[in-house]
Each structure stands twice: as structure tokens, then as C-alpha cells.
Amino acid sequence: MSENSTDLLAQSEAALFRLHAWLQNNGWAGFDPYDLQHLRQQVPTLLRETPVVRWPVSLLFRLAEQFPARSRSVLIPRRIYPKAMGLFAESYAVMHELYGGGAYLTLARECADWLLRNPSAGYSGLGWGLPIDWQGKTFYPQGTPFPIVSAICGHGFWRLYRLTGDPIYMDACRRICEGFVHQLQIDRFGDDRLCFSYSPLDNYHVHNVNLTIAAFLIQVGQSIREESWVQLGHKAANYSLAAQTADGGLPYQDLEQVHREHRDNIHSGFEVRAFHALWKLTGRPVYEQAFRRYFGYYISHYYGEDGAPWRNPGDSRVVDVHGCAEASLLYSQVANDEQRAVVPLRKSVQWILDHMQSPKGYFIYRSINQGNGLEPCDVPFIRWGQAWMMRGLTAAIRRGRESHGF
């Protein structure tokens, strides 16, 4: 183990403990990149369309976007985000595995207990969404369960079950899978392919969601011997396998449903990790091949030679905290199986620690390069930033400790 590798591991642990201290002072609630959109939707349509009101309202939101931190402290209530709680649950469980003692496990259980007390109401199974309205191509009222949120919470419950053996956590995993099977639209393509919908309210074919569901169904199905879930998982994976492009990547959504293709670091990373998980769960060569091809695409499109995890393919101008966390998590997860991940893990973690953590302990939202150096967007978003970075750091530290350095 080199001296630099030892030093980076120590730096990473110090960064994690600073983030933990900030979180203990801040609490579980916070702001989100999309909470201003939610506030805008609360303005009645009649007022938004009245000229005497429209311009002041428009000016207010322009100022809010220009001063994101200050405006939120005045306009936006702090909220608890279920996805953040799932990520914190898994991260604190990992910290318990790394450092022992009861404090981190207590925090992990606290997050899991909050999730069990606050599921989305009115849906079968178990699921969670956002505490704000979300306007995409479809309008999603707050509380609509999103399977990607539910699966991420499921990872926290799975880790806690493996750590404690408490059946309440396995029961949560089982009920999450029931939600996938009974809440969502399932579009079938022949006998061997299907796609789960993005939410219960649409029929969108989004590959990171479909693959994450597939891996979780197989993981839980194998554990509780529910073969029908395992088969559903394989058929869902087959759908996304068939969509993998010649360069190894995947579009965000089925190209027949969109006018133009979109890709980004965050969702590509989800998909690479899902293919890797499918391979490790099943041993099937087709998943290994898909993982290695997609990893080659990821490393060539989202990784700067200085270690910066670019948000958009081949574009070094924007680094987003969620993409930073995804790079750290992805490289850490696959490094034992993919030699090409080892150096990017080390260089990306170093870049992130050098550029993205505030002296106060939290991680900033974005770092933007406009040609004259990096310009930080210094907002501590709880779900988008702090929860994902805690998960990315715990994964990197675990990998570093197990391999005696980065």
C-alpha cells in the first residue's frame, strides 16, 4: 500500500466524519434542487396568467434561481426525503460494519423506522416517492411512489437485514417487490422481455428504473425462493439488454417514447451497477458482457483525466454532486472485478474531496467550469447531495480498507 493511497483513505474517512457531524447538526430534513419547481406549481394558474401578477412572480423565481441558498432559507420549508433516508440507512449500516459501536447502527435503524412509518399511502406493497409535487411529462403529486426510490430504500433494508437478521427488514424488502409487481404497469414484448413503468401513473420505459427493479427482484426472489420474481427480473433485464447500443451505453428512455436521446453520468452509472449486480447475483455471462461493455462507455464519456466525474457525456464543464457520488459508488462496487475502475476510483475520490466538500462538512451542489476556473454552486441539498455522497464515501472507504488503500 503506497503512502498516497494510505493518505487518501485517511482523507476520505475524515471527509465522511465531517459530513456525519454536519448531518447530526442539520437533521434529516433539508432542501432539494426541485423544491422551487414545487413552489412555482403552488401559485394558482389564474394568478400566473394575470399580467399584473405574472411579472412579479416571474421576477421572484428568477431571483430565487440566481440565489438558490438564500432564497430557500426564506421561501422553502425543509423536508425529509425518503430516498435520502434509504441512503442514510444503508450508509450508517456500512459505517457500523466498518467502525463498530452501536451509534451508527442506531442511526441506520432510525432511518429505516422512519421509512416504515411513512410509506406512500393508497398503493399496494411498500413504496415511497417525493414530499413535493413533480412535473415531468406527467404530473406526479407528492407521495406518488417511484420504484427507483423504493428500490434504493430497499437496499437499505437489505443491508440491515444482512447485518442484524431482523425479519422486519426482509419483510420490507418483500413488500417493496410486491409493490413493483402490483403497482406498476408491466409492458410485455414476447415471452422473454418486459419493462416496468417509471411510476404507477405512466407507461414510460426508463432503463435505469427497469434494471434496478430487475436486480432487486432477483436478489430478494432468490433469498426467499420466490421464483416468479426471479423470472420477472430476468425478463426485465432482457428488455434493457436488447436496447444496449453499439457503443455499449443505453439511452435514458426507450427511443420510441422520446423525440431525442438523453444520457448522463447519474443514470448511466445506475445502469452499469445494475448490470454488474445482475452478473454477481446470477453468474450469467450475458450480464457480465453487458456490464463490461457499458463500463467501457462510462469510463470514456464521464471521466476526466484529472479525476473529475463529468455530468454529461464528453463535457467537462459541469460536475454535479450526484454524479460525484455515483462515480465513487460505481468504481467502488466494481473495482474487484474490473481493473479499469481502480485508477479512476482513486483519482475521482481525490478530485471530489479537493473540489466539492465545504469547510462546513456538507458537499456543494455543482462545480461549473466556464473557461476561467471552477465556479461552485454552494447549496447543501440533502437528497441530491449529502445522502448520495455519504453512500459514495462509505462505499469507497470500504473498498479502500478491504484492499489496504485505494
C-alpha positions in Angstrom: 0.0 0.0 0.0 1.5 3.3 -1.1 1.8 6.4 1.2 -0.5 8.3 -1.2 -3.1 5.5 -1.1 -3.0 5.5 2.7 -3.3 9.3 2.8 -6.3 9.3 0.5 -8.1 6.7 2.7 -7.5 8.9 5.8 -8.7 11.9 3.9 -11.9 10.1 2.8 -12.6 9.0 6.4 -12.1 12.5 7.7 -14.5 13.8 5.0 -17.1 11.2 5.9 -16.9 12.1 9.6 -17.2 15.8 8.8 -20.3 15.0 6.7 -21.7 12.9 9.6 -21.1 15.8 12.0 -22.8 18.3 9.7 -25.8 15.9 9.3 -26.1 15.4 13.0 -26.3 19.2 13.5 -28.6 19.7 10.5 -31.0 16.8 11.0 -32.7 14.7 8.3 -34.6 17.5 6.6 -33.2 19.8 4.0 -33.6 21.4 0.6 -33.7 19.9 -2.9 -32.9 21.0 -6.4 -36.6 20.6 -7.4 -38.3 22.3 -4.4 -38.5 25.6 -6.2 -40.4 24.0 -9.0 -42.8 22.6 -6.4 -43.3 26.1 -5.0 -43.9 27.5 -8.5 -46.7 24.9 -9.0 -48.4 26.1 -5.9 -49.1 29.5 -7.4 -52.6 29.3 -8.8 -52.8 29.2 -12.6 -55.1 32.2 -12.7 -52.5 34.3 -10.8 -49.7 33.1 -13.0 -51.6 34.2 -16.1 -52.7 37.6 -14.8 -50.3 40.2 -16.2 -50.2 42.4 -13.1 -49.1 39.3 -11.1 -47.2 37.3 -13.7 -44.2 39.6 -13.9 -43.6 40.0 -10.2 -43.9 36.2 -9.7 -41.6 35.6 -12.6 -39.0 38.0 -11.2 -39.3 36.4 -7.8 -38.4 32.9 -9.2 -35.6 34.3 -11.3 -34.1 35.8 -8.2 -34.6 32.6 -6.3 -32.8 30.6 -9.0 -29.9 33.2 -9.0 -29.6 33.0 -5.2 -30.5 29.3 -4.5 -29.3 29.0 -1.0 -30.6 32.4 0.4 -33.9 32.1 -1.4 -34.6 28.7 0.0 -34.0 29.8 3.5 -36.8 32.3 3.1 -39.2 30.6 0.7 -38.9 26.8 1.1 -39.6 24.6 4.2 -37.1 21.9 4.9 -38.4 18.4 4.1 -37.4 14.8 4.8 -36.9 12.9 1.6 -37.5 9.1 1.6 -34.7 8.4 -0.9 -32.3 10.2 1.4 -33.5 8.2 4.4 -32.9 5.0 2.5 -29.4 6.1 1.5 -28.6 7.2 5.1 -29.9 3.9 6.4 -27.5 1.9 4.2 -24.6 4.2 4.7 -24.9 4.1 8.5 -25.2 0.3 8.4 -21.9 0.3 6.4 -20.3 2.6 8.9 -21.3 0.2 11.7 -19.7 -2.6 9.8 -16.5 -0.5 9.3 -16.2 1.1 12.8 -18.4 -0.9 15.2 -20.1 0.5 18.2 -23.8 1.0 18.5 -24.2 4.6 17.4 -24.2 4.1 13.7 -26.5 1.1 13.8 -28.9 3.1 15.9 -28.9 5.9 13.2 -29.4 3.3 10.5 -32.4 1.8 12.4 -33.8 5.3 13.0 -33.8 6.0 9.2 -35.4 2.6 8.5 -38.0 3.1 11.1 -38.9 6.5 9.6 -39.4 4.8 6.2 -41.7 2.1 7.7 -43.8 4.8 9.4 -44.1 7.0 6.2 -44.8 4.9 3.1 -46.8 6.3 0.2 -50.5 5.8 1.1 -53.1 4.2 -1.1 -50.8 1.8 -3.0 -50.2 -2.0 -2.7 -47.0 -3.2 -1.3 -44.5 -0.8 0.1 -43.1 2.3 -1.7 -42.0 5.9 -1.4 -41.8 9.0 -3.5 -41.1 12.7 -3.1 -42.6 15.0 -0.5 -43.1 17.6 -3.3 -45.1 17.6 -6.5 -43.0 16.7 -9.5 -43.9 17.9 -13.0 -42.2 15.9 -15.8 -44.0 14.8 -18.9 -46.6 13.6 -16.4 -47.7 15.4 -13.2 -46.8 13.4 -10.1 -48.5 14.5 -6.9 -46.3 14.4 -3.8 -46.3 11.0 -2.3 -46.6 9.1 -5.6 -44.4 6.1 -5.2 -41.4 5.9 -7.6 -39.9 2.4 -7.9 -36.4 3.8 -8.1 -36.9 5.5 -4.7 -38.4 2.3 -3.3 -35.5 0.1 -4.6 -32.9 2.5 -3.1 -34.8 2.3 0.2 -34.9 -1.5 -0.3 -31.1 -1.6 -0.5 -31.0 0.0 3.0 -33.4 -2.6 4.4 -31.5 -5.4 2.7 -28.2 -4.2 4.3 -29.9 -4.0 7.7 -31.3 -7.5 7.4 -28.0 -8.9 6.4 -26.4 -7.1 9.4 -29.0 -7.8 12.1 -31.1 -10.7 10.9 -34.2 -8.8 12.0 -37.1 -10.2 9.9 -38.8 -6.8 9.8 -36.2 -5.7 7.2 -36.6 -8.7 5.0 -40.4 -8.2 5.2 -39.9 -4.6 4.0 -37.9 -5.9 1.0 -40.6 -8.5 0.2 -43.3 -5.8 0.3 -41.3 -3.5 -1.9 -41.1 -6.3 -4.5 -44.9 -6.8 -4.2 -45.3 -3.1 -4.9 -43.2 -3.4 -8.1 -45.3 -6.4 -9.3 -48.7 -4.9 -8.4 -48.4 -1.1 -8.5 -46.6 -0.7 -11.9 -47.6 -1.2 -15.5 -45.7 -4.1 -17.0 -45.4 -4.0 -20.8 -44.5 -7.4 -22.3 -42.7 -8.0 -25.5 -43.0 -11.6 -26.5 -42.3 -14.4 -23.9 -38.9 -13.2 -22.7 -38.9 -9.4 -22.4 -40.8 -6.9 -20.3 -40.4 -3.4 -19.0 -41.7 -2.0 -15.7 -43.1 1.5 -15.8 -41.4 4.6 -14.3 -44.2 5.0 -11.9 -47.8 3.8 -11.3 -49.1 6.8 -13.2 -47.4 6.2 -16.6 -46.0 3.7 -19.0 -42.6 5.2 -19.5 -39.8 2.7 -20.3 -36.8 4.1 -18.4 -33.8 1.8 -18.3 -32.2 2.7 -15.0 -35.5 2.1 -13.3 -36.2 -1.1 -15.1 -32.8 -2.6 -14.5 -32.7 -1.6 -10.8 -36.1 -3.3 -10.3 -34.8 -6.3 -12.1 -31.8 -6.7 -9.9 -33.8 -6.2 -6.7 -36.5 -8.7 -7.7 -33.8 -11.3 -8.4 -31.9 -10.5 -5.2 -35.0 -10.8 -3.0 -36.6 -13.6 -5.0 -33.5 -15.8 -4.7 -33.4 -15.2 -1.0 -37.0 -16.0 -0.2 -37.3 -18.6 -3.1 -39.9 -16.6 -5.0 -39.1 -17.9 -8.5 -41.7 -15.8 -10.2 -39.9 -12.6 -9.1 -36.6 -14.1 -10.4 -38.1 -14.7 -13.8 -39.7 -11.3 -13.9 -36.3 -9.8 -13.1 -34.6 -11.7 -15.9 -37.3 -10.7 -18.4 -36.9 -7.0 -17.4 -33.1 -7.3 -17.8 -33.6 -8.8 -21.2 -35.6 -5.8 -22.3 -32.7 -3.4 -21.4 -30.1 -5.8 -22.8 -31.8 -5.6 -26.2 -31.6 -1.8 -26.1 -27.8 -1.6 -25.4 -26.3 0.4 -28.2 -23.2 -0.3 -30.3 -21.1 1.9 -28.1 -22.1 -0.1 -25.0 -24.4 2.5 -23.5 -28.1 2.9 -23.0 -30.4 5.8 -23.7 -32.2 7.1 -20.6 -35.6 6.1 -22.0 -36.9 3.9 -24.8 -36.2 5.8 -28.0 -39.7 5.1 -29.3 -41.1 7.2 -26.5 -38.9 10.3 -26.8 -38.0 12.8 -29.5 -34.3 12.9 -28.7 -31.9 10.7 -26.8 -30.6 11.7 -23.3 -27.7 10.3 -21.3 -26.0 11.5 -18.1 -23.5 10.2 -15.6 -26.0 9.5 -12.9 -28.4 7.3 -14.7 -25.7 5.6 -16.8 -24.0 4.8 -13.5 -27.2 3.2 -12.1 -27.4 1.0 -15.2 -23.8 -0.1 -15.1 -24.1 -1.0 -11.4 -27.4 -2.9 -12.2 -25.7 -5.0 -14.9 -22.8 -5.7 -12.5 -25.3 -6.7 -9.7 -27.2 -9.0 -12.1 -24.0 -10.7 -13.1 -22.8 -11.2 -9.5 -26.3 -12.4 -8.4 -26.7 -14.9 -11.3 -23.3 -15.7 -12.8 -24.8 -15.3 -16.3 -22.2 -14.3 -18.9 -24.7 -12.1 -20.8 -24.8 -9.7 -17.8 -21.0 -9.7 -17.4 -20.7 -8.8 -21.1 -23.2 -6.1 -20.8 -21.5 -4.7 -17.7 -18.1 -4.6 -19.3 -19.3 -3.0 -22.5 -21.2 -0.4 -20.6 -18.4 0.3 -18.2 -16.1 1.0 -21.2 -18.7 3.5 -22.4 -18.9 5.1 -18.9 -15.2 5.5 -18.4 -14.7 7.0 -21.8 -17.6 9.5 -21.6 -17.8 10.6 -17.9 -14.3 10.5 -16.6 -11.8 13.4 -16.9 -8.1 12.6 -16.7 -7.8 14.8 -13.6 -10.5 12.6 -12.0 -13.4 14.9 -12.5 -16.7 13.0 -12.9 -18.4 14.8 -15.7 -22.2 15.2 -15.6 -22.8 14.9 -19.3 -21.1 12.7 -21.9 -17.7 14.1 -23.0 -18.5 17.5 -21.5 -16.1 18.7 -18.8 -18.0 22.0 -18.0 -20.3 20.7 -15.2 -19.6 18.4 -12.3 -22.7 17.6 -10.2 -22.5 16.2 -6.7 -24.9 13.4 -7.5 -22.5 12.4 -10.4 -19.6 12.6 -7.9 -21.4 10.2 -5.6 -22.3 7.9 -8.5 -18.7 7.7 -9.7 -17.4 6.9 -6.3 -20.1 4.3 -5.7 -19.8 2.7 -9.1 -16.0 2.4 -9.1 -16.0 1.1 -5.6 -18.6 -1.6 -6.4 -16.9 -3.0 -9.5 -13.2 -2.5 -8.8 -12.7 -6.1 -7.6 -14.0 -7.3 -10.9 -12.9 -4.6 -13.3 -9.3 -3.4 -13.3 -10.2 -0.3 -15.3 -12.0 1.1 -12.3 -9.1 1.2 -9.9 -7.3 4.3 -11.0 -10.5 6.3 -11.7 -11.7 5.5 -8.2 -8.5 6.9 -6.7 -8.4 10.0 -8.9 -12.1 10.7 -8.7 -12.3 10.5 -4.9 -9.3 12.8 -4.7 -10.9 15.3 -7.1 -14.2 15.2 -5.2 -12.5 15.8 -1.8 -10.5 18.7 -3.3 -13.3 20.5 -5.0 -16.8 19.5 -3.7 -16.7 19.5 0.2 -17.4 22.7 2.0 -15.3 23.5 5.1 -18.6 23.2 7.0 -18.8 19.5 6.2 -21.5 19.3 3.5 -21.0 18.8 -0.2 -21.8 21.6 -2.6 -24.3 21.1 -5.5 -22.2 21.7 -8.5 -18.9 22.9 -9.8 -19.1 24.7 -13.2 -16.1 25.4 -15.4 -16.9 28.4 -17.6 -13.4 28.6 -19.0 -11.9 30.8 -16.3 -11.7 28.2 -13.5 -14.3 26.4 -11.4 -17.3 28.2 -10.1 -19.0 26.4 -7.2 -22.8 26.4 -6.6 -22.7 26.2 -2.8 -26.0 24.7 -1.7 -26.3 21.7 0.7 -29.1 19.7 -0.9 -30.0 16.8 1.4 -31.2 14.1 -1.0 -29.3 15.1 -4.1 -26.0 15.8 -2.4 -25.5 14.7 1.2 -27.3 11.4 1.2 -25.7 10.3 -2.1 -22.2 11.5 -1.1 -22.4 9.6 2.2 -23.3 6.5 0.3 -20.5 7.1 -2.2 -17.9 7.8 0.5 -18.8 4.7 2.6 -18.5 2.5 -0.5 -15.1 4.0 -1.4 -13.8 3.7 2.2 -15.0 0.1 2.5 -13.2 -0.7 -0.8 -10.1 1.2 0.4 -10.0 -0.6 3.8 -10.6 -4.1 2.2 -7.8 -3.6 -0.4 -5.5 -1.8 2.1 -5.7 1.5 0.3 -7.0 3.0 -2.9 
